[in-house]
């Protein structure tokens, strides 16, 4: 994953509040835009009659991480710059000022939003591209403005379910999704002629199957647990774990560890990047990684597939990027929403996400992806995707899943005991 790595999410999510560049795919030439700015992402609520129309040039400040830099000279950068130019051409009294921000740390997106908010409301940017973990943290700190009074709810059929989940926080819409990422399987076609559909199918492989077993968030284990029907919230909306589905996943781990399919080295890897290095060196037949890593690398003799699960149904965890609104000024909000919608229209996202190496957030974007093979793969992945749980849930269940995963893969305990310990641990004060 290019910028929202498993390790990166872990650092953001567990240390803060849970807080991915060209893919190598063929990028089609931009198609001419229609005469009227489309509003395909949502229908905007009309501006109240008593809202004054701004006079003179208006500058919209847009904050982006470096990987989205429109002046990078990359195919993705050129596509974005052309889109921004088209917007200002249609709005002659509007200028767009792009400011690049680091993803994390001092001067990063969250840090800069916090500092600007403390300085003065007018110091806030108008529109900002945020990864879901940062969106969550920024919204909870009161640094963002909800879209609820400015657009209709993002509920129509031209959004994937994971994207709708990504846009919302505490029953409010805080983002317009434009790029997605999800866990998937990547394998060498020379060693794995047919990708495994179930976890049991992987046991037929003679080579290693790797995932970052030491990931502090235990996202692969969580994916398999939820795919097996395990709940993460009980009837009172409190974090929970269930013994039966967890035991089923851990039993597979035990069998795979004993057979050598999942070698002991897997317990040393914390991130998908580490696993990718081993795979790139030819020391594993299959890995669980992020879609953005696959599209960004596209190694020879490799292919992608949805993750195998216990019952073979497509299921994975996803995250991604959204446009978030930070300006408190009503006049600037209306124009910023227009820009966010223009940058989230399906045909544009088809070209931009293909060039970036991210998954589409809406079916209209997927329909215009460059090749049928990649459209089918991406469609299968997003069809079973659901958003990574929020930080408060992960803070409760991830340490327990992490310990159970390592204990079983190291053959230090049996699946039933590890499962019982995890379920018991979730209920301890």
C-alpha positions as CSV (number, residue, x, y, z in Angstrom):
1,X,0.0,0.0,0.0
2,X,1.6,3.2,-1.1
3,X,0.7,5.6,1.6
4,X,-1.8,3.9,3.8
5,X,0.3,0.8,4.6
6,X,-0.6,-1.7,7.1
7,X,2.2,-0.4,9.3
8,X,1.2,3.2,8.5
9,X,-2.4,2.6,9.5
10,X,-1.2,0.9,12.7
11,X,0.9,3.9,13.6
12,X,-1.9,6.3,12.9
13,X,-4.7,4.2,14.3
14,X,-3.1,2.9,17.5
15,X,-1.0,5.8,18.4
16,X,-3.4,8.6,17.4
17,X,-7.0,7.7,16.6
18,X,-6.5,5.2,13.8
19,X,-5.2,7.3,11.9
20,X,-1.4,4.6,-1.3
21,X,2.4,6.5,-8.0
22,X,1.6,5.3,-11.2
23,X,0.2,1.8,-11.5
24,X,1.7,0.9,-14.9
25,X,-1.7,0.3,-16.3
26,X,-2.6,1.8,-19.6
27,X,-4.1,5.3,-19.1
28,X,-6.6,6.4,-21.7
29,X,-6.5,9.9,-23.0
30,X,-8.7,12.4,-21.2
31,X,-12.1,12.7,-22.8
32,X,-13.6,16.1,-23.5
33,X,-15.7,17.4,-20.6
34,X,-19.3,18.4,-21.1
35,X,-20.3,22.0,-21.2
36,X,-21.9,21.9,-17.8
37,X,-20.0,20.7,-14.8
38,X,-21.3,17.3,-13.8
39,X,-22.5,16.6,-10.3
40,X,-22.5,12.8,-10.5
41,X,-21.2,12.3,-7.0
42,X,-24.3,13.7,-5.3
43,X,-27.0,16.3,-5.9
44,X,-26.1,19.5,-4.3
45,X,-28.6,21.3,-2.1
46,X,-29.4,24.6,-3.7
47,X,-27.7,27.7,-2.3
48,X,-30.1,29.6,0.0
49,X,-31.6,32.7,-1.6
50,X,-30.1,34.9,1.1
51,X,-26.6,33.7,0.5
52,X,-24.6,36.5,-1.2
53,X,-22.8,35.7,-4.5
54,X,-19.0,36.4,-4.1
55,X,-17.7,39.3,-6.1
56,X,-14.3,39.3,-7.8
57,X,-11.8,36.4,-8.1
58,X,-12.1,33.7,-5.4
59,X,-9.1,31.4,-4.6
60,X,-9.9,27.9,-3.4
61,X,-7.0,26.4,-1.4
62,X,-6.6,22.7,-2.0
63,X,-4.3,20.6,0.2
64,X,-2.9,17.4,-1.3
65,X,-0.2,14.9,-0.3
66,X,2.8,14.7,-2.7
67,X,1.5,11.5,-4.4
68,X,-1.4,13.5,-5.9
69,X,0.8,16.5,-7.0
70,X,-0.7,17.8,-10.2
71,X,2.7,19.3,-11.2
72,X,4.6,16.0,-10.8
73,X,4.7,15.4,-14.5
74,X,3.4,11.9,-14.0
75,X,0.3,10.6,-16.0
76,X,-1.8,10.9,-12.9
77,X,-0.5,14.4,-12.1
78,X,-1.2,15.5,-15.7
79,X,-4.8,14.1,-15.5
80,X,-5.5,16.0,-12.3
81,X,-4.0,19.3,-13.5
82,X,-6.1,19.1,-16.7
83,X,-9.2,18.6,-14.5
84,X,-8.3,21.6,-12.3
85,X,-7.7,23.8,-15.4
86,X,-11.1,22.8,-16.8
87,X,-12.8,23.8,-13.6
88,X,-11.2,27.2,-13.5
89,X,-12.0,27.7,-17.2
90,X,-15.6,27.2,-16.4
91,X,-15.4,29.4,-13.4
92,X,-13.4,32.4,-14.7
93,X,-13.6,34.2,-11.3
94,X,-12.1,31.2,-9.5
95,X,-8.5,30.2,-8.9
96,X,-7.2,27.0,-7.3
97,X,-4.1,27.2,-5.2
98,X,-2.6,23.7,-4.5
99,X,-0.5,23.2,-1.4
100,X,1.4,19.9,-0.8
101,X,1.4,18.5,2.7
102,X,3.2,15.4,4.2
103,X,0.9,12.5,5.1
104,X,2.1,12.2,8.7
105,X,4.2,14.0,11.3
106,X,5.0,17.7,11.9
107,X,3.7,19.7,9.0
108,X,1.6,16.8,7.8
109,X,-2.1,16.9,7.0
110,X,-3.5,16.4,10.5
111,X,-0.8,18.5,12.1
112,X,-1.4,21.4,9.6
113,X,-5.1,21.3,10.0
114,X,-4.8,21.4,13.8
115,X,-2.3,24.4,13.6
116,X,-4.5,26.3,11.1
117,X,-7.6,25.8,13.2
118,X,-5.8,27.1,16.3
119,X,-4.4,30.1,14.4
120,X,-7.7,31.3,12.9
121,X,-10.7,29.9,11.0
122,X,-9.6,31.9,7.9
123,X,-6.3,30.0,7.9
124,X,-8.1,26.7,7.2
125,X,-7.9,25.2,3.6
126,X,-11.1,25.0,1.7
127,X,-10.8,21.4,0.4
128,X,-8.3,18.7,1.5
129,X,-7.6,15.1,0.3
130,X,-7.5,12.9,3.4
131,X,-7.0,9.1,3.9
132,X,-9.8,7.6,5.9
133,X,-7.8,7.3,9.2
134,X,-6.9,11.0,9.1
135,X,-10.4,11.9,8.2
136,X,-11.6,10.1,11.3
137,X,-9.2,11.8,13.6
138,X,-9.7,15.3,12.0
139,X,-13.5,15.0,12.2
140,X,-13.4,13.9,15.8
141,X,-11.2,16.9,16.6
142,X,-13.7,19.3,15.0
143,X,-11.4,20.3,12.2
144,X,-13.8,19.4,9.3
145,X,-17.2,20.5,8.2
146,X,-19.9,17.8,7.3
147,X,-21.4,17.8,3.8
148,X,-24.9,17.0,5.1
149,X,-26.4,20.4,4.5
150,X,-24.5,20.9,1.2
151,X,-25.2,17.7,-0.7
152,X,-27.7,14.9,-0.7
153,X,-26.7,11.8,1.2
154,X,-24.3,9.5,-0.6
155,X,-26.8,6.7,-0.9
156,X,-27.4,6.1,-4.6
157,X,-26.3,3.0,-6.4
158,X,-23.3,4.6,-8.0
159,X,-21.2,4.1,-4.8
160,X,-19.7,0.9,-3.6
161,X,-20.7,0.1,0.0
162,X,-17.2,0.4,1.4
163,X,-17.0,3.9,-0.2
164,X,-20.3,5.0,1.5
165,X,-18.9,3.7,4.8
166,X,-15.7,5.6,4.2
167,X,-17.6,8.9,3.7
168,X,-19.5,8.7,6.9
169,X,-18.6,9.1,10.6
170,X,-21.1,9.2,13.4
171,X,-24.1,9.4,11.0
172,X,-22.7,12.5,9.2
173,X,-21.0,12.7,5.8
174,X,-17.5,14.1,6.2
175,X,-16.0,13.1,2.8
176,X,-16.6,12.4,-0.9
177,X,-14.7,9.2,-1.7
178,X,-12.4,9.3,-4.7
179,X,-9.9,6.4,-4.3
180,X,-9.9,3.1,-2.6
181,X,-7.6,0.4,-1.4
182,X,-8.2,-3.2,-0.2
183,X,-6.4,-6.3,0.8
184,X,-6.1,-8.9,-2.0
185,X,-4.1,-12.0,-3.1
186,X,-1.1,-11.7,-5.4
187,X,0.5,-14.9,-6.8
188,X,3.1,-16.2,-9.3
189,X,1.1,-17.8,-12.2
190,X,4.0,-20.1,-12.9
191,X,3.6,-21.7,-9.4
192,X,-0.1,-21.2,-8.8
193,X,-2.0,-21.9,-12.1
194,X,-5.4,-21.4,-10.5
195,X,-5.8,-18.9,-7.6
196,X,-7.2,-20.4,-4.4
197,X,-10.8,-19.5,-3.6
198,X,-10.8,-20.9,-0.1
199,X,-8.2,-21.0,2.6
200,X,-8.2,-24.8,2.3
201,X,-7.3,-24.5,-1.4
202,X,-4.1,-22.7,-0.4
203,X,-2.9,-25.9,1.4
204,X,-2.3,-27.5,-2.0
205,X,0.5,-25.0,-2.8
206,X,4.1,-26.2,-2.5
207,X,5.5,-22.7,-1.9
208,X,5.0,-20.2,0.9
209,X,1.9,-18.1,1.6
210,X,2.8,-14.9,3.4
211,X,1.0,-12.1,5.1
212,X,2.2,-9.6,7.7
213,X,1.4,-11.8,10.7
214,X,3.1,-9.3,13.1
215,X,0.9,-6.4,12.0
216,X,-0.2,-4.8,15.2
217,X,-3.7,-4.3,13.8
218,X,-3.9,-7.9,12.7
219,X,-5.8,-6.8,9.6
220,X,-5.5,-10.1,7.7
221,X,-6.7,-12.1,10.7
222,X,-9.5,-9.6,11.2
223,X,-10.5,-10.0,7.5
224,X,-10.7,-13.8,7.8
225,X,-12.5,-13.6,11.1
226,X,-15.2,-11.3,9.7
227,X,-15.4,-13.4,6.5
228,X,-16.1,-16.4,8.7
229,X,-19.1,-14.5,10.2
230,X,-17.4,-13.1,13.3
231,X,-18.9,-9.9,14.7
232,X,-16.8,-7.0,16.0
233,X,-19.7,-5.3,17.9
234,X,-22.2,-6.9,20.2
235,X,-25.9,-5.9,20.6
236,X,-24.9,-3.0,22.8
237,X,-22.4,-1.7,20.1
238,X,-19.4,-2.7,22.3
239,X,-16.3,-4.4,20.8
240,X,-16.6,-8.1,20.8
241,X,-15.0,-11.4,19.5
242,X,-16.7,-14.7,18.9
243,X,-15.1,-18.0,19.6
244,X,-16.3,-20.2,16.7
245,X,-15.3,-18.1,13.7
246,X,-12.0,-17.2,15.4
247,X,-11.2,-20.8,16.1
248,X,-11.9,-21.6,12.5
249,X,-9.4,-19.1,11.3
250,X,-6.8,-20.1,13.9
251,X,-7.2,-23.8,13.0
252,X,-6.3,-22.9,9.4
253,X,-3.2,-21.1,10.7
254,X,-2.2,-24.1,12.8
255,X,-2.5,-26.5,9.8
256,X,-0.7,-24.1,7.5
257,X,2.1,-23.6,10.0
258,X,2.6,-27.3,10.6
259,X,2.7,-28.0,6.8
260,X,5.1,-25.1,6.2
261,X,2.7,-23.2,4.0
262,X,3.0,-20.3,6.4
263,X,6.6,-20.3,7.5
264,X,7.8,-19.1,10.9
265,X,9.3,-16.0,9.1
266,X,5.8,-14.7,8.6
267,X,5.6,-13.9,12.3
268,X,8.5,-11.3,11.8
269,X,6.7,-9.2,9.1
270,X,4.7,-6.2,10.3
271,X,3.9,-4.5,7.0
272,X,2.7,-5.5,3.5
273,X,5.9,-3.7,2.2
274,X,8.1,-6.3,4.0
275,X,6.0,-9.1,2.6
276,X,6.2,-7.7,-0.9
277,X,10.0,-7.6,-0.8
278,X,10.1,-11.3,0.0
279,X,7.6,-12.0,-2.8
280,X,9.6,-9.9,-5.2
281,X,12.7,-11.9,-4.4
282,X,10.8,-15.1,-5.4
283,X,10.6,-16.5,-1.9
284,X,6.9,-16.9,-1.7
285,X,4.2,-18.2,-4.1
286,X,1.4,-16.1,-2.7
287,X,1.0,-13.1,-0.5
288,X,-1.8,-11.0,1.0
289,X,-1.1,-7.3,0.2
290,X,-2.8,-4.1,-0.8
291,X,-4.3,-3.5,-4.2
292,X,-2.3,-0.3,-4.6
293,X,0.9,-2.3,-4.1
294,X,-0.1,-4.8,-6.8
295,X,-1.1,-2.1,-9.3
296,X,2.0,-0.1,-8.6
297,X,4.4,-2.9,-9.2
298,X,2.8,-5.4,-11.6
299,X,5.6,-7.9,-11.6
300,X,6.0,-10.3,-14.5
301,X,4.4,-13.8,-14.2
302,X,2.1,-12.5,-11.4
303,X,-1.6,-12.0,-11.2
304,X,-4.1,-10.8,-8.6
305,X,-7.2,-12.3,-7.1
306,X,-9.6,-11.6,-4.2
307,X,-8.4,-13.0,-0.9
308,X,-9.3,-16.7,-0.3
309,X,-11.7,-17.1,2.6
310,X,-13.0,-20.0,4.7
311,X,-16.1,-20.4,2.6
312,X,-14.8,-18.9,-0.7
313,X,-17.1,-15.8,-0.7
314,X,-15.3,-12.6,-1.6
315,X,-14.6,-10.6,1.5
316,X,-11.9,-8.1,2.3
317,X,-11.1,-4.9,4.4
318,X,-10.8,-1.6,2.6
319,X,-9.7,2.0,3.2
320,X,-9.0,4.9,0.9
321,X,-9.1,8.7,0.2
322,X,-11.8,11.3,0.4
323,X,-12.3,15.0,-0.3
324,X,-12.9,16.7,3.0
325,X,-14.3,20.2,3.7
326,X,-12.4,22.4,6.1
327,X,-13.5,26.0,5.4
328,X,-16.1,27.5,7.7
329,X,-17.2,30.1,5.2
330,X,-20.6,29.3,3.5
331,X,-19.7,31.0,0.2
332,X,-16.4,29.0,-0.1
333,X,-18.1,25.8,1.0
334,X,-20.5,25.9,-1.9
335,X,-17.7,26.4,-4.5
336,X,-15.5,23.8,-2.7
337,X,-18.3,21.2,-2.8
338,X,-18.6,22.0,-6.6
339,X,-14.9,21.3,-7.0
340,X,-15.1,18.1,-4.9
341,X,-17.9,16.8,-7.0
342,X,-16.1,17.7,-10.2
343,X,-13.1,15.8,-9.0
344,X,-15.2,12.7,-8.1
345,X,-17.2,12.3,-11.3
346,X,-17.1,8.7,-12.7
347,X,-15.3,9.2,-16.1
348,X,-12.6,11.4,-14.5
349,X,-12.1,8.9,-11.7
350,X,-11.8,6.0,-14.2
351,X,-8.7,7.8,-15.7
352,X,-7.2,9.1,-12.5
353,X,-7.5,6.1,-10.3
354,X,-6.2,3.8,-13.1
355,X,-3.1,6.1,-13.3
356,X,-2.7,6.3,-9.6
357,X,-3.1,2.6,-9.0
358,X,-6.1,2.7,-6.7
359,X,-9.4,1.0,-6.7
360,X,-12.6,2.8,-7.8
361,X,-15.1,4.1,-5.3
362,X,-18.1,3.9,-7.7
363,X,-19.3,1.6,-10.5
364,X,-19.3,4.4,-13.1
365,X,-15.6,4.8,-12.6
366,X,-14.9,1.0,-12.8
367,X,-17.0,0.8,-16.1
368,X,-14.4,3.0,-17.8
369,X,-11.2,1.3,-16.6
370,X,-8.6,0.5,-19.2
371,X,-8.8,-3.3,-19.6
372,X,-11.4,-5.9,-19.1
373,X,-9.1,-8.1,-17.0
374,X,-8.4,-5.3,-14.5
375,X,-12.0,-4.3,-14.4
376,X,-13.1,-7.8,-13.5
377,X,-10.4,-8.1,-10.8
378,X,-11.2,-4.7,-9.2
379,X,-14.9,-5.4,-9.4
380,X,-14.5,-8.7,-7.6
381,X,-12.4,-7.1,-4.9
382,X,-14.7,-4.1,-4.2
383,X,-17.8,-6.2,-4.3
384,X,-16.8,-7.9,-1.1
385,X,-15.1,-4.9,0.6
386,X,-16.0,-3.3,3.9
387,X,-14.4,-0.5,5.7
388,X,-11.7,-1.2,8.3
389,X,-13.3,-0.8,11.7
390,X,-12.9,2.5,13.5
391,X,-10.0,3.1,15.9
392,X,-12.0,2.4,19.1
393,X,-12.9,-1.1,17.9
394,X,-9.4,-1.8,16.7
395,X,-7.9,-0.6,19.9
396,X,-9.9,-3.2,21.7
397,X,-9.7,-6.3,19.4
398,X,-6.4,-5.9,17.5
399,X,-4.1,-6.7,20.4
400,X,-6.0,-9.9,21.1
401,X,-6.1,-11.0,17.5
402,X,-2.4,-10.1,17.2
403,X,-1.4,-12.3,20.1
404,X,-3.6,-15.2,19.0
405,X,-2.2,-15.1,15.5
406,X,1.4,-15.2,16.6
407,X,0.9,-17.8,19.3
408,X,-0.7,-20.2,16.9
409,X,1.7,-19.6,14.0
410,X,4.6,-20.2,16.3
411,X,2.9,-23.4,17.5
412,X,3.0,-22.1,21.1
413,X,-0.6,-22.9,21.7
414,X,-3.6,-24.6,20.1
415,X,-6.3,-22.8,18.2
416,X,-9.0,-23.5,20.7
417,X,-7.0,-22.1,23.7
418,X,-5.9,-19.0,21.7
419,X,-9.5,-18.3,20.7
420,X,-10.8,-18.7,24.2
421,X,-8.1,-16.4,25.6
422,X,-9.0,-13.7,23.0
423,X,-12.7,-13.9,23.6
424,X,-12.1,-13.8,27.4
425,X,-9.7,-10.9,27.0
426,X,-12.2,-8.7,25.2
427,X,-14.5,-8.8,28.3
428,X,-11.8,-7.9,30.8
429,X,-11.8,-4.4,32.3
